[in-house]
């Protein structure tokens, strides 16, 4: 699992060619008010990014395997 940034062209999301057909994706799009996080959510996101940068994470496949076992 990964996070990528893409653009919409002619009303379609333009994904990189290595994203296979049938892949489920999540799309976050700003509305008229824009995209805002509360101070608490921003701090939580910042902490999570620091964990990722330090190598404290598991792959998406590992997460899915753990969820299946639970």
DATA-V976115 format. One record per residue. N is the residue number from 1. SS is DSSP state (a for helix, b for strand, c for the rest). OMEGA is omega in degrees with one decimal (999 if undefined). Layout:
n:ss:omega
N:SS:OMEGA
N:SS:OMEGA
//
This chain:
n:ss:omega
1:c:-179.0
2:c:175.6
3:c:177.3
4:c:176.1
5:c:-178.4
6:c:178.1
7:c:173.6
8:b:177.7
9:b:-178.6
10:c:177.4
11:c:-179.0
12:b:175.2
13:b:-178.2
14:c:-179.2
15:c:175.5
16:c:-176.3
17:c:-179.4
18:c:173.8
19:c:-172.1
20:c:174.0
21:c:179.2
22:c:178.2
23:c:176.6
24:c:179.4
25:c:174.0
26:c:-178.5
27:c:173.0
28:c:-178.9
29:c:179.1
30:c:174.4
31:b:-177.1
32:c:-178.8
33:c:-176.8
34:b:-178.2
35:c:-177.8
36:c:174.6
37:c:172.1
38:c:179.2
39:a:178.8
40:a:179.3
41:a:179.0
42:a:178.0
43:a:178.6
44:a:178.2
45:a:178.9
46:a:178.2
47:a:179.1
48:a:178.8
49:a:176.8
50:a:177.1
51:a:-179.9
52:a:179.9
53:a:-179.3
54:c:178.0
55:c:-178.3
56:c:178.4
57:c:173.3
58:c:-179.5
59:c:176.7
60:a:178.6
61:a:177.0
62:a:178.4
63:a:179.8
64:a:178.7
65:a:178.2
66:a:-179.9
67:a:177.9
68:a:179.4
69:a:-175.5
70:c:999
//
